[in-house]
Amino acid sequence: MRAIVTVVEKIISEAHIDIPDELSESAIKQHIVDRYNTGEMQTEMNIFQVDFESISARILQEQSDAKSA
């Protein structure tokens, strides 16, 4: 017998980045989004917290069992 187990976790990551001083609030938001979307922040991201949300399993029938059913 085989099972497919699915675990859902919420992962909170944190990055400490430098932002130019002269940017407005909206420009800071855009700067952060742009860095995230281009993948630049990936190397700076550290897992801060992991919260378990759920676990489920789906039992798979073996092929020989399915033929005899």
N, CA, C and O atoms as a Tripos MOL2 file, in Angstrom:
@<TRIPOS>MOLECULE
protein
  276   275    69     0     0
PROTEIN
NO_CHARGES

@<TRIPOS>ATOM
      1 N           0.8530   -1.1710    0.0000 N.3       1 MET1
      2 CA          0.0000    0.0000    0.0000 C.3       1 MET1
      3 C           0.9000    1.2350    0.0000 C.2       1 MET1
      4 O           1.9600    1.2540    0.6260 O.2       1 MET1
      5 N           0.4570    2.2480   -0.7070 N.am      2 ARG2
      6 CA          1.1970    3.5050   -0.7570 C.3       2 ARG2
      7 C           0.2510    4.6390   -0.4060 C.2       2 ARG2
      8 O          -0.9640    4.5230   -0.5660 O.2       2 ARG2
      9 N           0.8130    5.7200    0.0660 N.am      3 ALA3
     10 CA          0.0110    6.8970    0.4120 C.3       3 ALA3
     11 C           0.7310    8.1440   -0.0600 C.2       3 ALA3
     12 O           1.9600    8.2140   -0.0470 O.2       3 ALA3
     13 N          -0.0400    9.1090   -0.4700 N.am      4 ILE4
     14 CA          0.4960   10.4370   -0.7750 C.3       4 ILE4
     15 C           0.1510   11.3120    0.4160 C.2       4 ILE4
     16 O          -1.0210   11.5130    0.7320 O.2       4 ILE4
     17 N           1.1770   11.8300    1.0750 N.am      5 VAL5
     18 CA          0.9900   12.6620    2.2650 C.3       5 VAL5
     19 C           1.2610   14.1100    1.8810 C.2       5 VAL5
     20 O           2.2930   14.4250    1.2890 O.2       5 VAL5
     21 N           0.3270   14.9810    2.2240 N.am      6 THR6
     22 CA          0.4630   16.4080    1.9470 C.3       6 THR6
     23 C           0.5160   17.1570    3.2670 C.2       6 THR6
     24 O          -0.3780   17.0310    4.1030 O.2       6 THR6
     25 N           1.5740   17.9390    3.4460 N.am      7 VAL7
     26 CA          1.7280   18.7690    4.6390 C.3       7 VAL7
     27 C           1.6740   20.2220    4.1870 C.2       7 VAL7
     28 O           2.3920   20.6170    3.2690 O.2       7 VAL7
     29 N           0.8310   21.0090    4.8260 N.am      8 VAL8
     30 CA          0.7210   22.4330    4.5160 C.3       8 VAL8
     31 C           1.3130   23.2060    5.6860 C.2       8 VAL8
     32 O           0.9090   23.0380    6.8370 O.2       8 VAL8
     33 N           2.2820   24.0580    5.3610 N.am      9 GLU9
     34 CA          2.9220   24.8900    6.3750 C.3       9 GLU9
     35 C           2.9390   26.3290    5.8820 C.2       9 GLU9
     36 O           3.0450   26.5840    4.6830 O.2       9 GLU9
     37 N           2.8360   27.2480    6.8010 N.am     10 LYS10
     38 CA          2.9920   28.6610    6.4710 C.3      10 LYS10
     39 C           4.4110   29.0330    6.8800 C.2      10 LYS10
     40 O           4.7780   28.9320    8.0500 O.2      10 LYS10
     41 N           5.2030   29.4640    5.9070 N.am     11 ILE11
     42 CA          6.5940   29.8210    6.1720 C.3      11 ILE11
     43 C           6.7280   31.3370    6.1200 C.2      11 ILE11
     44 O           6.3520   31.9730    5.1350 O.2      11 ILE11
     45 N           7.2630   31.8990    7.1810 N.am     12 ILE12
     46 CA          7.5020   33.3390    7.2400 C.3      12 ILE12
     47 C           8.9990   33.5560    7.0980 C.2      12 ILE12
     48 O           9.7880   33.0730    7.9110 O.2      12 ILE12
     49 N           9.3840   34.2860    6.0560 N.am     13 SER13
     50 CA         10.7890   34.5850    5.8080 C.3      13 SER13
     51 C          11.0370   36.0610    6.0480 C.2      13 SER13
     52 O          10.1270   36.8850    5.9640 O.2      13 SER13
     53 N          12.2830   36.3760    6.3490 N.am     14 GLU14
     54 CA         12.6340   37.7560    6.6760 C.3      14 GLU14
     55 C          13.9480   38.0890    5.9750 C.2      14 GLU14
     56 O          14.8540   37.2570    5.9090 O.2      14 GLU14
     57 N          14.0430   39.3000    5.4570 N.am     15 ALA15
     58 CA         15.2810   39.7680    4.8290 C.3      15 ALA15
     59 C          15.5890   41.1680    5.3390 C.2      15 ALA15
     60 O          14.6900   41.9970    5.4870 O.2      15 ALA15
     61 N          16.8430   41.4210    5.6000 N.am     16 HIS16
     62 CA         17.2900   42.7560    5.9930 C.3      16 HIS16
     63 C          17.9900   43.3440    4.7730 C.2      16 HIS16
     64 O          19.0520   42.8670    4.3700 O.2      16 HIS16
     65 N          17.3950   44.3770    4.1870 N.am     17 ILE17
     66 CA         17.9350   44.9440    2.9490 C.3      17 ILE17
     67 C          18.1910   46.4350    3.1140 C.2      17 ILE17
     68 O          17.6020   47.0910    3.9740 O.2      17 ILE17
     69 N          19.0720   46.9550    2.2810 N.am     18 ASP18
     70 CA         19.3540   48.3900    2.2540 C.3      18 ASP18
     71 C          18.4510   49.0440    1.2180 C.2      18 ASP18
     72 O          18.2830   48.5340    0.1100 O.2      18 ASP18
     73 N          17.8730   50.1810    1.5960 N.am     19 ILE19
     74 CA         16.9780   50.9350    0.7230 C.3      19 ILE19
     75 C          17.5160   52.3540    0.6350 C.2      19 ILE19
     76 O          17.8730   52.9390    1.6580 O.2      19 ILE19
     77 N          17.5830   52.9230   -0.5750 N.am     20 PRO20
     78 CA         18.0620   54.3010   -0.7090 C.3      20 PRO20
     79 C          17.2330   55.2700    0.1380 C.2      20 PRO20
     80 O          16.0090   55.1510    0.2000 O.2      20 PRO20
     81 N          17.8930   56.2220    0.7870 N.am     21 ASP21
     82 CA         17.2370   57.1640    1.6990 C.3      21 ASP21
     83 C          16.2280   58.0910    1.0260 C.2      21 ASP21
     84 O          15.2500   58.4940    1.6560 O.2      21 ASP21
     85 N          16.4460   58.4330   -0.2270 N.am     22 GLU22
     86 CA         15.6290   59.4620   -0.8700 C.3      22 GLU22
     87 C          14.2840   58.9670   -1.3970 C.2      22 GLU22
     88 O          13.5380   59.7560   -1.9760 O.2      22 GLU22
     89 N          13.9540   57.7110   -1.2190 N.am     23 LEU23
     90 CA         12.7130   57.1700   -1.7720 C.3      23 LEU23
     91 C          11.4970   57.5330   -0.9200 C.2      23 LEU23
     92 O          11.5680   57.5890    0.3080 O.2      23 LEU23
     93 N          10.3740   57.7770   -1.6100 N.am     24 SER24
     94 CA          9.1020   58.0020   -0.9160 C.3      24 SER24
     95 C           8.5510   56.6500   -0.4570 C.2      24 SER24
     96 O           9.0930   55.6020   -0.8080 O.2      24 SER24
     97 N           7.4750   56.6800    0.3280 N.am     25 GLU25
     98 CA          6.8900   55.4360    0.8230 C.3      25 GLU25
     99 C           6.4510   54.5230   -0.3180 C.2      25 GLU25
    100 O           6.7070   53.3190   -0.2830 O.2      25 GLU25
    101 N           5.7910   55.0900   -1.3320 N.am     26 SER26
    102 CA          5.3380   54.2660   -2.4630 C.3      26 SER26
    103 C           6.5240   53.7420   -3.2710 C.2      26 SER26
    104 O           6.4780   52.6240   -3.7840 O.2      26 SER26
    105 N           7.5770   54.5380   -3.3850 N.am     27 ALA27
    106 CA          8.7740   54.0910   -4.1060 C.3      27 ALA27
    107 C           9.4930   52.9780   -3.3400 C.2      27 ALA27
    108 O          10.0620   52.0700   -3.9450 O.2      27 ALA27
    109 N           9.4640   53.0530   -2.0020 N.am     28 ILE28
    110 CA         10.0560   51.9890   -1.1780 C.3      28 ILE28
    111 C           9.3000   50.6800   -1.4100 C.2      28 ILE28
    112 O           9.9080   49.6250   -1.5890 O.2      28 ILE28
    113 N           7.9670   50.7640   -1.4050 N.am     29 LYS29
    114 CA          7.1560   49.5630   -1.6510 C.3      29 LYS29
    115 C           7.4810   48.9670   -3.0170 C.2      29 LYS29
    116 O           7.6430   47.7540   -3.1490 O.2      29 LYS29
    117 N           7.5750   49.8280   -4.0330 N.am     30 GLN30
    118 CA          7.8690   49.3530   -5.3890 C.3      30 GLN30
    119 C           9.2730   48.7560   -5.4660 C.2      30 GLN30
    120 O           9.4880   47.7420   -6.1300 O.2      30 GLN30
    121 N          10.2240   49.3890   -4.7840 N.am     31 HIS31
    122 CA         11.6090   48.9050   -4.7390 C.3      31 HIS31
    123 C          11.6480   47.4860   -4.1570 C.2      31 HIS31
    124 O          12.3260   46.6100   -4.6940 O.2      31 HIS31
    125 N          10.9230   47.2660   -3.0670 N.am     32 ILE32
    126 CA         10.8890   45.9510   -2.4170 C.3      32 ILE32
    127 C          10.2310   44.9200   -3.3320 C.2      32 ILE32
    128 O          10.7450   43.8130   -3.4930 O.2      32 ILE32
    129 N           9.0980   45.2790   -3.9300 N.am     33 VAL33
    130 CA          8.3950   44.3620   -4.8360 C.3      33 VAL33
    131 C           9.2780   44.0110   -6.0330 C.2      33 VAL33
    132 O           9.3540   42.8470   -6.4270 O.2      33 VAL33
    133 N           9.9390   45.0030   -6.6080 N.am     34 ASP34
    134 CA         10.8220   44.7620   -7.7520 C.3      34 ASP34
    135 C          11.9620   43.8150   -7.3890 C.2      34 ASP34
    136 O          12.2730   42.8940   -8.1450 O.2      34 ASP34
    137 N          12.5830   44.0390   -6.2350 N.am     35 ARG35
    138 CA         13.6870   43.1630   -5.7980 C.3      35 ARG35
    139 C          13.1930   41.7470   -5.5610 C.2      35 ARG35
    140 O          13.8810   40.7800   -5.8850 O.2      35 ARG35
    141 N          12.0010   41.6250   -4.9950 N.am     36 TYR36
    142 CA         11.4300   40.2920   -4.7570 C.3      36 TYR36
    143 C          11.1230   39.5950   -6.0850 C.2      36 TYR36
    144 O          11.4740   38.4300   -6.2720 O.2      36 TYR36
    145 N          10.4660   40.3080   -7.0060 N.am     37 ASN37
    146 CA         10.0550   39.7200   -8.2850 C.3      37 ASN37
    147 C          11.2280   39.3060   -9.1610 C.2      37 ASN37
    148 O          11.1180   38.3430   -9.9190 O.2      37 ASN37
    149 N          12.3500   40.0180   -9.0710 N.am     38 THR38
    150 CA         13.5200   39.6670   -9.8790 C.3      38 THR38
    151 C          14.3580   38.5750   -9.2330 C.2      38 THR38
    152 O          15.3020   38.0750   -9.8450 O.2      38 THR38
    153 N          14.0240   38.2000   -8.0020 N.am     39 GLY39
    154 CA         14.7710   37.1610   -7.3110 C.3      39 GLY39
    155 C          15.9810   37.6620   -6.5520 C.2      39 GLY39
    156 O          16.7020   36.8680   -5.9490 O.2      39 GLY39
    157 N          16.2200   38.9720   -6.5690 N.am     40 GLU40
    158 CA         17.3880   39.5400   -5.8820 C.3      40 GLU40
    159 C          17.3540   39.2910   -4.3790 C.2      40 GLU40
    160 O          18.4050   39.1350   -3.7580 O.2      40 GLU40
    161 N          16.1720   39.2520   -3.7910 N.am     41 MET41
    162 CA         16.0740   39.0890   -2.3360 C.3      41 MET41
    163 C          16.1940   37.6370   -1.8930 C.2      41 MET41
    164 O          16.3710   37.3730   -0.7040 O.2      41 MET41
    165 N          16.1020   36.6910   -2.8220 N.am     42 GLN42
    166 CA         16.1120   35.2800   -2.4390 C.3      42 GLN42
    167 C          17.3400   34.9080   -1.6180 C.2      42 GLN42
    168 O          17.2280   34.1500   -0.6550 O.2      42 GLN42
    169 N          18.4980   35.4240   -1.9790 N.am     43 THR43
    170 CA         19.7190   35.0730   -1.2480 C.3      43 THR43
    171 C          19.7480   35.6940    0.1390 C.2      43 THR43
    172 O          20.4930   35.2370    1.0050 O.2      43 THR43
    173 N          18.9420   36.7360    0.3620 N.am     44 GLU44
    174 CA         18.9170   37.4250    1.6550 C.3      44 GLU44
    175 C          17.7860   36.9420    2.5630 C.2      44 GLU44
    176 O          17.7240   37.3210    3.7330 O.2      44 GLU44
    177 N          16.8940   36.1090    2.0290 N.am     45 MET45
    178 CA         15.7450   35.6430    2.8080 C.3      45 MET45
    179 C          16.1660   34.5420    3.7720 C.2      45 MET45
    180 O          16.8370   33.5850    3.3840 O.2      45 MET45
    181 N          15.7710   34.6840    5.0140 N.am     46 ASN46
    182 CA         16.0140   33.6730    6.0370 C.3      46 ASN46
    183 C          14.6770   33.2470    6.6200 C.2      46 ASN46
    184 O          13.8120   34.0830    6.8830 O.2      46 ASN46
    185 N          14.5090   31.9500    6.8200 N.am     47 ILE47
    186 CA         13.2670   31.4600    7.4210 C.3      47 ILE47
    187 C          13.2190   31.9390    8.8610 C.2      47 ILE47
    188 O          14.1230   31.6700    9.6530 O.2      47 ILE47
    189 N          12.1570   32.6470    9.1840 N.am     48 PHE48
    190 CA         11.9780   33.2410   10.4980 C.3      48 PHE48
    191 C          11.0620   32.3770   11.3620 C.2      48 PHE48
    192 O          11.2800   32.2310   12.5650 O.2      48 PHE48
    193 N          10.0300   31.8060   10.7290 N.am     49 GLN49
    194 CA          9.0440   31.0270   11.4830 C.3      49 GLN49
    195 C           8.3230   30.0760   10.5330 C.2      49 GLN49
    196 O           8.0590   30.4220    9.3820 O.2      49 GLN49
    197 N           8.0070   28.8830   11.0170 N.am     50 VAL50
    198 CA          7.2250   27.9150   10.2510 C.3      50 VAL50
    199 C           6.0490   27.4840   11.1160 C.2      50 VAL50
    200 O           6.2320   27.0000   12.2330 O.2      50 VAL50
    201 N           4.8440   27.6630   10.5940 N.am     51 ASP51
    202 CA          3.6280   27.2780   11.3150 C.3      51 ASP51
    203 C           2.9610   26.1140   10.5900 C.2      51 ASP51
    204 O           2.6460   26.2080    9.4030 O.2      51 ASP51
    205 N           2.7510   25.0280   11.3060 N.am     52 PHE52
    206 CA          2.0420   23.8730   10.7640 C.3      52 PHE52
    207 C           0.5760   24.2400   10.5800 C.2      52 PHE52
    208 O          -0.0400   24.8130   11.4790 O.2      52 PHE52
    209 N           0.0170   23.9140    9.4220 N.am     53 GLU53
    210 CA         -1.3930   24.1890    9.1810 C.3      53 GLU53
    211 C          -2.2250   22.9190    9.0470 C.2      53 GLU53
    212 O          -3.2930   22.8230    9.6500 O.2      53 GLU53
    213 N          -1.7600   21.9440    8.2710 N.am     54 SER54
    214 CA         -2.5490   20.7210    8.1350 C.3      54 SER54
    215 C          -1.7040   19.5840    7.5710 C.2      54 SER54
    216 O          -0.6320   19.7990    7.0060 O.2      54 SER54
    217 N          -2.2200   18.3730    7.7400 N.am     55 ILE55
    218 CA         -1.6170   17.1880    7.1350 C.3      55 ILE55
    219 C          -2.7550   16.3050    6.6510 C.2      55 ILE55
    220 O          -3.7720   16.1560    7.3280 O.2      55 ILE55
    221 N          -2.5740   15.7210    5.4710 N.am     56 SER56
    222 CA         -3.5900   14.8120    4.9450 C.3      56 SER56
    223 C          -2.8890   13.6910    4.1880 C.2      56 SER56
    224 O          -1.7360   13.8270    3.7790 O.2      56 SER56
    225 N          -3.5910   12.6040    4.0100 N.am     57 ALA57
    226 CA         -3.0380   11.4670    3.2760 C.3      57 ALA57
    227 C          -4.1070   10.8850    2.3670 C.2      57 ALA57
    228 O          -5.2870   10.8290    2.7120 O.2      57 ALA57
    229 N          -3.6580   10.4570    1.2000 N.am     58 ARG58
    230 CA         -4.5440    9.7770    0.2560 C.3      58 ARG58
    231 C          -3.9610    8.3830    0.0280 C.2      58 ARG58
    232 O          -2.8270    8.2500   -0.4310 O.2      58 ARG58
    233 N          -4.7270    7.3570    0.3470 N.am     59 ILE59
    234 CA         -4.2790    5.9760    0.1930 C.3      59 ILE59
    235 C          -4.4420    5.5710   -1.2690 C.2      59 ILE59
    236 O          -5.5030    5.7640   -1.8620 O.2      59 ILE59
    237 N          -3.3840    5.0110   -1.8380 N.am     60 LEU60
    238 CA         -3.4210    4.5520   -3.2230 C.3      60 LEU60
    239 C          -3.5680    3.0410   -3.2410 C.2      60 LEU60
    240 O          -2.9000    2.3350   -2.4860 O.2      60 LEU60
    241 N          -4.4280    2.5600   -4.0870 N.am     61 GLN61
    242 CA         -4.5910    1.1130   -4.2590 C.3      61 GLN61
    243 C          -3.4790    0.6250   -5.1810 C.2      61 GLN61
    244 O          -3.1440    1.2830   -6.1660 O.2      61 GLN61
    245 N          -2.9130   -0.5260   -4.8560 N.am     62 GLU62
    246 CA         -1.9180   -1.1390   -5.7360 C.3      62 GLU62
    247 C          -2.6230   -1.5640   -7.0180 C.2      62 GLU62
    248 O          -3.8190   -1.8550   -7.0030 O.2      62 GLU62
    249 N          -1.8860   -1.6010   -8.1330 N.am     63 GLN63
    250 CA         -2.4970   -1.9710   -9.4130 C.3      63 GLN63
    251 C          -3.0970   -3.3690   -9.3800 C.2      63 GLN63
    252 O          -4.1590   -3.5900   -9.9620 O.2      63 GLN63
    253 N          -2.4460   -4.3170   -8.7140 N.am     64 SER64
    254 CA         -2.9890   -5.6800   -8.6520 C.3      64 SER64
    255 C          -4.3080   -5.7120   -7.8790 C.2      64 SER64
    256 O          -5.2010   -6.4900   -8.2150 O.2      64 SER64
    257 N          -4.4400   -4.8610   -6.8310 N.am     65 ASP65
    258 CA         -5.6860   -4.7720   -6.0770 C.3      65 ASP65
    259 C          -6.7990   -4.1790   -6.9350 C.2      65 ASP65
    260 O          -7.9480   -4.6170   -6.8650 O.2      65 ASP65
    261 N          -6.4540   -3.1860   -7.7410 N.am     66 ALA66
    262 CA         -7.4580   -2.5140   -8.5620 C.3      66 ALA66
    263 C          -8.0110   -3.4710   -9.6180 C.2      66 ALA66
    264 O          -9.1980   -3.4120   -9.9400 O.2      66 ALA66
    265 N          -7.1570   -4.3610  -10.1660 N.am     67 LYS67
    266 CA         -7.6120   -5.3010  -11.1930 C.3      67 LYS67
    267 C          -8.5610   -6.3520  -10.6180 C.2      67 LYS67
    268 O          -9.4870   -6.7970  -11.2960 O.2      67 LYS67
    269 N          -8.3260   -6.7450   -9.3660 N.am     68 SER68
    270 CA         -9.1690   -7.7810   -8.7740 C.3      68 SER68
    271 C         -10.4780   -7.2360   -8.2260 C.2      68 SER68
    272 O         -11.3680   -8.0170   -7.8890 O.2      68 SER68
    273 N         -10.6210   -5.9370   -8.1280 N.am     69 ALA69
    274 CA        -11.8340   -5.3430   -7.5570 C.3      69 ALA69
    275 C         -12.9360   -5.2270   -8.5740 C.2      69 ALA69
    276 O         -14.0230   -4.7470   -8.2540 O.2      69 ALA69
@<TRIPOS>BOND
     1     1     2 1
     2     2     3 1
     3     3     4 2
     4     3     5 am
     5     5     6 1
     6     6     7 1
     7     7     8 2
     8     7     9 am
     9     9    10 1
    10    10    11 1
    11    11    12 2
    12    11    13 am
    13    13    14 1
    14    14    15 1
    15    15    16 2
    16    15    17 am
    17    17    18 1
    18    18    19 1
    19    19    20 2
    20    19    21 am
    21    21    22 1
    22    22    23 1
    23    23    24 2
    24    23    25 am
    25    25    26 1
    26    26    27 1
    27    27    28 2
    28    27    29 am
    29    29    30 1
    30    30    31 1
    31    31    32 2
    32    31    33 am
    33    33    34 1
    34    34    35 1
    35    35    36 2
    36    35    37 am
    37    37    38 1
    38    38    39 1
    39    39    40 2
    40    39    41 am
    41    41    42 1
    42    42    43 1
    43    43    44 2
    44    43    45 am
    45    45    46 1
    46    46    47 1
    47    47    48 2
    48    47    49 am
    49    49    50 1
    50    50    51 1
    51    51    52 2
    52    51    53 am
    53    53    54 1
    54    54    55 1
    55    55    56 2
    56    55    57 am
    57    57    58 1
    58    58    59 1
    59    59    60 2
    60    59    61 am
    61    61    62 1
    62    62    63 1
    63    63    64 2
    64    63    65 am
    65    65    66 1
    66    66    67 1
    67    67    68 2
    68    67    69 am
    69    69    70 1
    70    70    71 1
    71    71    72 2
    72    71    73 am
    73    73    74 1
    74    74    75 1
    75    75    76 2
    76    75    77 am
    77    77    78 1
    78    78    79 1
    79    79    80 2
    80    79    81 am
    81    81    82 1
    82    82    83 1
    83    83    84 2
    84    83    85 am
    85    85    86 1
    86    86    87 1
    87    87    88 2
    88    87    89 am
    89    89    90 1
    90    90    91 1
    91    91    92 2
    92    91    93 am
    93    93    94 1
    94    94    95 1
    95    95    96 2
    96    95    97 am
    97    97    98 1
    98    98    99 1
    99    99   100 2
   100    99   101 am
   101   101   102 1
   102   102   103 1
   103   103   104 2
   104   103   105 am
   105   105   106 1
   106   106   107 1
   107   107   108 2
   108   107   109 am
   109   109   110 1
   110   110   111 1
   111   111   112 2
   112   111   113 am
   113   113   114 1
   114   114   115 1
   115   115   116 2
   116   115   117 am
   117   117   118 1
   118   118   119 1
   119   119   120 2
   120   119   121 am
   121   121   122 1
   122   122   123 1
   123   123   124 2
   124   123   125 am
   125   125   126 1
   126   126   127 1
   127   127   128 2
   128   127   129 am
   129   129   130 1
   130   130   131 1
   131   131   132 2
   132   131   133 am
   133   133   134 1
   134   134   135 1
   135   135   136 2
   136   135   137 am
   137   137   138 1
   138   138   139 1
   139   139   140 2
   140   139   141 am
   141   141   142 1
   142   142   143 1
   143   143   144 2
   144   143   145 am
   145   145   146 1
   146   146   147 1
   147   147   148 2
   148   147   149 am
   149   149   150 1
   150   150   151 1
   151   151   152 2
   152   151   153 am
   153   153   154 1
   154   154   155 1
   155   155   156 2
   156   155   157 am
   157   157   158 1
   158   158   159 1
   159   159   160 2
   160   159   161 am
   161   161   162 1
   162   162   163 1
   163   163   164 2
   164   163   165 am
   165   165   166 1
   166   166   167 1
   167   167   168 2
   168   167   169 am
   169   169   170 1
   170   170   171 1
   171   171   172 2
   172   171   173 am
   173   173   174 1
   174   174   175 1
   175   175   176 2
   176   175   177 am
   177   177   178 1
   178   178   179 1
   179   179   180 2
   180   179   181 am
   181   181   182 1
   182   182   183 1
   183   183   184 2
   184   183   185 am
   185   185   186 1
   186   186   187 1
   187   187   188 2
   188   187   189 am
   189   189   190 1
   190   190   191 1
   191   191   192 2
   192   191   193 am
   193   193   194 1
   194   194   195 1
   195   195   196 2
   196   195   197 am
   197   197   198 1
   198   198   199 1
   199   199   200 2
   200   199   201 am
   201   201   202 1
   202   202   203 1
   203   203   204 2
   204   203   205 am
   205   205   206 1
   206   206   207 1
   207   207   208 2
   208   207   209 am
   209   209   210 1
   210   210   211 1
   211   211   212 2
   212   211   213 am
   213   213   214 1
   214   214   215 1
   215   215   216 2
   216   215   217 am
   217   217   218 1
   218   218   219 1
   219   219   220 2
   220   219   221 am
   221   221   222 1
   222   222   223 1
   223   223   224 2
   224   223   225 am
   225   225   226 1
   226   226   227 1
   227   227   228 2
   228   227   229 am
   229   229   230 1
   230   230   231 1
   231   231   232 2
   232   231   233 am
   233   233   234 1
   234   234   235 1
   235   235   236 2
   236   235   237 am
   237   237   238 1
   238   238   239 1
   239   239   240 2
   240   239   241 am
   241   241   242 1
   242   242   243 1
   243   243   244 2
   244   243   245 am
   245   245   246 1
   246   246   247 1
   247   247   248 2
   248   247   249 am
   249   249   250 1
   250   250   251 1
   251   251   252 2
   252   251   253 am
   253   253   254 1
   254   254   255 1
   255   255   256 2
   256   255   257 am
   257   257   258 1
   258   258   259 1
   259   259   260 2
   260   259   261 am
   261   261   262 1
   262   262   263 1
   263   263   264 2
   264   263   265 am
   265   265   266 1
   266   266   267 1
   267   267   268 2
   268   267   269 am
   269   269   270 1
   270   270   271 1
   271   271   272 2
   272   271   273 am
   273   273   274 1
   274   274   275 1
   275   275   276 2
@<TRIPOS>SUBSTRUCTURE
     1 MET1         2 RESIDUE 1 A MET
     2 ARG2         6 RESIDUE 1 A ARG
     3 ALA3        10 RESIDUE 1 A ALA
     4 ILE4        14 RESIDUE 1 A ILE
     5 VAL5        18 RESIDUE 1 A VAL
     6 THR6        22 RESIDUE 1 A THR
     7 VAL7        26 RESIDUE 1 A VAL
     8 VAL8        30 RESIDUE 1 A VAL
     9 GLU9        34 RESIDUE 1 A GLU
    10 LYS10       38 RESIDUE 1 A LYS
    11 ILE11       42 RESIDUE 1 A ILE
    12 ILE12       46 RESIDUE 1 A ILE
    13 SER13       50 RESIDUE 1 A SER
    14 GLU14       54 RESIDUE 1 A GLU
    15 ALA15       58 RESIDUE 1 A ALA
    16 HIS16       62 RESIDUE 1 A HIS
    17 ILE17       66 RESIDUE 1 A ILE
    18 ASP18       70 RESIDUE 1 A ASP
    19 ILE19       74 RESIDUE 1 A ILE
    20 PRO20       78 RESIDUE 1 A PRO
    21 ASP21       82 RESIDUE 1 A ASP
    22 GLU22       86 RESIDUE 1 A GLU
    23 LEU23       90 RESIDUE 1 A LEU
    24 SER24       94 RESIDUE 1 A SER
    25 GLU25       98 RESIDUE 1 A GLU
    26 SER26      102 RESIDUE 1 A SER
    27 ALA27      106 RESIDUE 1 A ALA
    28 ILE28      110 RESIDUE 1 A ILE
    29 LYS29      114 RESIDUE 1 A LYS
    30 GLN30      118 RESIDUE 1 A GLN
    31 HIS31      122 RESIDUE 1 A HIS
    32 ILE32      126 RESIDUE 1 A ILE
    33 VAL33      130 RESIDUE 1 A VAL
    34 ASP34      134 RESIDUE 1 A ASP
    35 ARG35      138 RESIDUE 1 A ARG
    36 TYR36      142 RESIDUE 1 A TYR
    37 ASN37      146 RESIDUE 1 A ASN
    38 THR38      150 RESIDUE 1 A THR
    39 GLY39      154 RESIDUE 1 A GLY
    40 GLU40      158 RESIDUE 1 A GLU
    41 MET41      162 RESIDUE 1 A MET
    42 GLN42      166 RESIDUE 1 A GLN
    43 THR43      170 RESIDUE 1 A THR
    44 GLU44      174 RESIDUE 1 A GLU
    45 MET45      178 RESIDUE 1 A MET
    46 ASN46      182 RESIDUE 1 A ASN
    47 ILE47      186 RESIDUE 1 A ILE
    48 PHE48      190 RESIDUE 1 A PHE
    49 GLN49      194 RESIDUE 1 A GLN
    50 VAL50      198 RESIDUE 1 A VAL
    51 ASP51      202 RESIDUE 1 A ASP
    52 PHE52      206 RESIDUE 1 A PHE
    53 GLU53      210 RESIDUE 1 A GLU
    54 SER54      214 RESIDUE 1 A SER
    55 ILE55      218 RESIDUE 1 A ILE
    56 SER56      222 RESIDUE 1 A SER
    57 ALA57      226 RESIDUE 1 A ALA
    58 ARG58      230 RESIDUE 1 A ARG
    59 ILE59      234 RESIDUE 1 A ILE
    60 LEU60      238 RESIDUE 1 A LEU
    61 GLN61      242 RESIDUE 1 A GLN
    62 GLU62      246 RESIDUE 1 A GLU
    63 GLN63      250 RESIDUE 1 A GLN
    64 SER64      254 RESIDUE 1 A SER
    65 ASP65      258 RESIDUE 1 A ASP
    66 ALA66      262 RESIDUE 1 A ALA
    67 LYS67      266 RESIDUE 1 A LYS
    68 SER68      270 RESIDUE 1 A SER
    69 ALA69      274 RESIDUE 1 A ALA
